Amino acid sequence: MPKQKLRFSVTLELCQLLSVPYVTGIVFLKAKLPKGDFSEETKRVPISNHTVTWNQTFTFPCKMTTRDSGELNPCICRVSVRKESQGGQSFEKLGAVDINLAEYAGAGTVDRRYLLRGDAKTGSRLDNSMLDVKVSLTLTQGDPCFKAPPLPQTATSSDKTLNARPRSSFEADLAMTFGSLQLHDLSLGKRDNGTYPRTQAERRQMQRNNSSSLSSTRVDASCVVDELFSKSSSSLPSADESSRDKLQLFIGKDGKASVDPAIDSRLRSSHPSLKKD
């Protein structure tokens, strides 16, 4: 497969920084493409309850290339976490995350959490602090037949995510064939915004909703059998009605068939033309 050059429009939302070990301080983010023209900073927000919230969105173009196999080469967007110092005249780097934008191609809007890694120069980072981001890519130029790298499912190192959205085999095939398609609606068990439940209570609520939805589409076999039996029983005549005014044959000891005497006399009285043999 020949190599391709593709252009994407990236929408990056920097939501919040969680589990910050500081009680006070002013924190901001700087996002940039090391191999591109994009470089922006967020607003400076104070720490509140060990959390910093920005909910700030940036939209920028980016270029990607494919390998001989058709898979996208990595395209890294680096987000650096910084804390003001010396009254805002300087800053201290608290850590950074590297977001591989190629993993989001064809995946719709994805919400993920990244564990901060140490800064490349200072090596300092906030222990157990996580950066919550939302990323979506739209193909603007190039052939949509490409293969996106798989999204990590677990966080085994600082550059992996804690809230990854795994693709199903069906989605992976579509992403390889039509990478720019919005595939987040093809997966079952997710919210409308494409995210997974993060707490145990949310997962249990989703399981209950899924089970109730399935139960509403199923037919109770016992109820169907009872209904059919009741209808068939009501349509059949009772034992008294079925035996009334009808001939009943009896086999005697000698092997001869005879008619019930009560019914025979009643029939002869109502039909005088009948003669007794």
C-alpha positions as CSV (number, residue, x, y, z in Angstrom):
1,M,0.0,0.0,0.0
2,P,1.6,3.3,-1.0
3,K,2.4,5.9,1.7
4,Q,-0.1,8.7,2.1
5,K,-0.1,12.3,3.4
6,L,-3.3,13.2,5.4
7,R,-4.6,16.3,7.0
8,F,-6.8,16.3,10.1
9,S,-8.7,18.9,12.1
10,V,-8.1,18.2,15.8
11,T,-10.4,19.3,18.6
12,L,-8.6,19.1,21.9
13,E,-10.5,19.8,25.1
14,L,-8.3,20.1,28.3
15,C,-10.8,19.4,31.0
16,Q,-9.2,19.1,34.4
17,L,-6.2,18.0,36.5
18,L,-7.1,15.5,39.2
19,S,-5.5,14.4,42.5
20,V,-3.2,17.4,42.8
21,P,-1.1,17.1,45.9
22,Y,-1.0,20.9,46.5
23,V,-3.6,22.8,48.5
24,T,-3.1,26.2,46.9
25,G,-1.4,27.5,43.8
26,I,-2.1,28.7,40.2
27,V,-1.8,26.1,37.5
28,F,-2.0,26.3,33.7
29,L,-1.3,24.0,30.7
30,K,0.7,24.5,27.6
31,A,-0.2,22.3,24.6
32,K,1.9,22.1,21.5
33,L,2.8,20.0,18.5
34,P,6.6,19.4,18.5
35,K,6.3,18.9,14.7
36,G,3.8,21.6,13.9
37,D,2.8,25.2,14.3
38,F,0.3,24.7,17.2
39,S,1.2,26.1,20.6
40,E,-1.3,27.4,23.1
41,E,-1.7,28.0,26.8
42,T,-4.8,27.7,28.9
43,K,-6.1,30.2,31.4
44,R,-4.5,30.2,34.8
45,V,-6.7,28.6,37.4
46,P,-6.3,28.2,41.2
47,I,-6.3,24.8,42.8
48,S,-9.6,23.9,44.4
49,N,-10.1,20.8,46.5
50,H,-7.0,19.2,44.9
51,T,-8.5,19.7,41.4
52,V,-7.9,22.2,38.7
53,T,-10.6,22.7,36.1
54,W,-10.2,24.4,32.7
55,N,-12.7,22.9,30.2
56,Q,-10.9,24.8,27.5
57,T,-11.1,23.7,23.9
58,F,-8.5,24.2,21.1
59,T,-9.0,23.4,17.4
60,F,-6.0,23.1,15.1
61,P,-4.8,21.3,12.0
62,C,-2.3,18.6,11.9
63,K,-0.5,16.5,9.3
64,M,0.0,12.7,9.4
65,T,1.6,10.1,7.2
66,T,1.0,6.4,6.8
67,R,3.4,3.5,6.7
68,D,3.6,0.9,3.9
69,S,1.0,-1.1,5.8
70,G,-1.4,1.8,5.8
71,E,-1.2,2.5,9.5
72,L,-0.8,6.0,10.7
73,N,2.6,7.1,12.0
74,P,2.6,8.6,15.6
75,C,1.6,12.3,15.9
76,I,2.4,13.5,19.4
77,C,0.7,16.5,21.0
78,R,2.5,17.4,24.3
79,V,0.6,18.9,27.1
80,S,2.8,20.4,29.9
81,V,1.5,21.2,33.4
82,R,2.9,24.3,35.0
83,K,2.5,26.0,38.3
84,E,3.1,29.7,38.8
85,S,6.0,30.8,41.0
86,Q,7.6,34.1,42.2
87,G,4.3,35.8,42.1
88,G,3.5,34.8,38.5
89,Q,6.8,36.0,37.1
90,S,8.0,32.4,36.5
91,F,6.7,28.9,36.6
92,E,7.5,25.4,37.7
93,K,7.0,22.4,35.5
94,L,5.0,19.7,37.3
95,G,4.9,17.1,34.6
96,A,3.6,16.4,31.1
97,V,1.6,14.0,29.0
98,D,2.2,12.9,25.3
99,I,-1.1,12.4,23.4
100,N,-0.7,10.3,20.2
101,L,-3.3,11.9,18.0
102,A,-3.1,9.0,15.5
103,E,-4.9,6.7,18.0
104,Y,-8.0,8.9,17.8
105,A,-8.4,8.9,14.0
106,G,-11.8,7.5,13.2
107,A,-12.8,7.0,16.9
108,G,-15.2,10.0,17.3
109,T,-14.9,12.0,20.5
110,V,-13.0,10.1,23.2
111,D,-12.6,11.0,26.8
112,R,-9.4,9.7,28.4
113,R,-7.3,10.3,31.5
114,Y,-3.5,10.4,31.3
115,L,-1.2,9.8,34.2
116,L,1.4,12.6,34.4
117,R,5.0,11.6,33.5
118,G,8.1,13.4,34.6
119,D,9.2,16.4,32.7
120,A,11.9,15.6,30.1
121,K,14.4,18.2,31.5
122,T,13.7,18.3,35.2
123,G,12.2,14.8,35.7
124,S,9.7,16.1,38.3
125,R,6.1,15.1,38.2
126,L,3.0,15.0,40.5
127,D,2.5,11.5,41.9
128,N,-0.8,9.9,40.8
129,S,-2.1,13.2,39.2
130,M,-4.2,12.6,36.1
131,L,-5.0,14.9,33.2
132,D,-8.6,14.5,31.8
133,V,-8.8,15.3,28.1
134,K,-11.3,14.9,25.2
135,V,-10.0,14.4,21.7
136,S,-11.7,14.1,18.3
137,L,-10.2,14.1,14.8
138,T,-11.9,14.9,11.5
139,L,-10.2,14.1,8.1
140,T,-10.0,17.2,5.9
141,Q,-7.7,16.1,3.2
142,G,-6.5,12.7,1.9
143,D,-7.7,9.2,1.3
144,P,-9.9,7.9,4.1
145,C,-8.6,4.3,3.6
146,F,-6.0,4.1,6.4
147,K,-5.5,2.2,9.6
148,A,-5.4,3.9,13.0
149,P,-3.2,2.5,15.9
150,P,-5.2,0.7,18.6
151,L,-6.2,2.6,21.7
152,P,-4.5,1.3,24.8
153,Q,-7.0,-0.6,27.1
154,T,-5.1,-0.4,30.4
155,A,-2.7,2.0,32.1
156,T,0.4,0.0,32.7
157,S,2.8,3.0,32.5
158,S,2.7,6.7,32.8
159,D,2.1,7.2,29.0
160,K,-0.9,4.9,28.9
161,T,-4.5,6.0,29.7
162,L,-6.8,5.0,32.5
163,N,-10.0,5.5,30.5
164,A,-9.2,4.1,27.1
165,R,-12.0,3.2,24.7
166,P,-11.1,-0.1,23.1
167,R,-12.3,-0.7,19.5
168,S,-14.3,-3.8,18.7
169,S,-13.1,-6.0,15.8
170,F,-15.9,-4.6,13.7
171,E,-14.9,-1.0,14.5
172,A,-11.2,-1.8,13.8
173,D,-12.1,-3.1,10.4
174,L,-14.1,0.1,9.6
175,A,-11.3,2.3,11.0
176,M,-8.8,0.6,8.7
177,T,-11.1,1.0,5.7
178,F,-12.8,4.4,6.4
179,G,-10.7,6.0,9.1
180,S,-12.6,9.3,9.1
181,L,-16.0,7.7,10.0
182,Q,-17.5,8.5,13.4
183,L,-17.6,5.1,15.0
184,H,-18.5,5.9,18.6
185,D,-22.1,5.1,18.1
186,L,-21.3,1.5,17.0
187,S,-20.3,0.3,20.4
188,L,-22.7,-1.0,23.0
189,G,-22.7,-0.1,26.6
190,K,-21.4,3.4,26.4
191,R,-22.9,6.7,27.1
192,D,-24.0,9.1,24.3
193,N,-20.8,11.1,24.6
194,G,-18.6,8.0,24.0
195,T,-17.2,7.6,27.5
196,Y,-17.2,4.6,29.8
197,P,-18.7,4.7,33.4
198,R,-15.9,5.6,35.8
199,T,-17.4,4.5,39.1
200,Q,-18.7,1.2,40.4
201,A,-22.2,2.8,40.9
202,E,-22.3,4.0,37.3
203,R,-21.3,0.6,36.0
204,R,-24.0,-1.1,38.0
205,Q,-26.6,1.4,36.9
206,M,-25.6,0.8,33.2
207,Q,-25.9,-3.0,33.7
208,R,-29.4,-2.6,35.2
209,N,-30.4,-0.4,32.3
210,N,-29.1,-2.9,29.8
211,S,-30.8,-5.8,31.5
212,S,-34.1,-4.0,31.7
213,S,-33.9,-3.1,28.0
214,L,-33.2,-6.7,27.1
215,S,-36.0,-8.0,29.4
216,S,-38.6,-5.7,27.8
217,T,-37.9,-7.3,24.4
218,R,-38.1,-10.9,25.5
219,V,-41.3,-13.0,25.7
220,D,-42.1,-15.0,28.8
221,A,-42.6,-18.6,27.6
222,S,-44.6,-19.7,30.6
223,C,-47.1,-16.8,30.1
224,V,-47.5,-17.8,26.4
225,V,-48.2,-21.4,27.3
226,D,-50.7,-20.5,30.0
227,E,-52.5,-18.1,27.6
228,L,-52.7,-20.7,24.8
229,F,-53.9,-23.4,27.3
230,S,-56.6,-21.1,28.7
231,K,-57.9,-20.3,25.2
232,S,-57.9,-23.9,24.1
233,S,-59.6,-25.0,27.3
234,S,-62.4,-22.4,26.9
235,S,-63.0,-23.3,23.3
236,L,-63.5,-27.0,24.1
237,P,-66.9,-28.3,25.4
238,S,-67.1,-29.6,28.9
239,A,-67.3,-33.3,29.6
240,D,-71.0,-33.0,30.4
241,E,-71.7,-31.1,27.2
242,S,-69.7,-33.4,25.0
243,S,-71.4,-36.6,26.3
244,R,-75.0,-35.1,26.3
245,D,-77.4,-36.6,23.7
246,K,-74.7,-38.6,22.0
247,L,-74.4,-42.3,21.5
248,Q,-72.1,-44.2,23.8
249,L,-71.1,-47.7,22.8
250,F,-70.4,-50.3,25.5
251,I,-68.6,-53.6,24.9
252,G,-70.3,-56.4,26.8
253,K,-68.7,-59.6,28.2
254,D,-69.7,-61.5,25.1
255,G,-67.8,-59.0,22.9
256,K,-70.9,-57.3,21.4
257,A,-71.4,-53.5,21.3
258,S,-74.4,-52.1,22.9
259,V,-75.8,-48.5,23.3
260,D,-76.3,-46.8,26.6
261,P,-79.9,-47.7,27.6
262,A,-80.7,-44.2,29.0
263,I,-79.6,-42.5,25.8
264,D,-81.3,-45.2,23.7
265,S,-84.7,-44.7,25.4
266,R,-84.4,-40.9,25.1
267,L,-83.7,-41.1,21.4
268,R,-86.5,-43.5,20.7
269,S,-89.0,-41.3,22.6
270,S,-88.0,-38.3,20.5
271,H,-87.9,-40.2,17.3
272,P,-90.8,-42.7,17.1
273,S,-89.7,-43.9,13.7
274,L,-86.8,-45.7,15.3
275,K,-87.6,-49.3,16.0
276,K,-86.0,-51.6,18.4
277,D,-84.2,-54.5,16.9
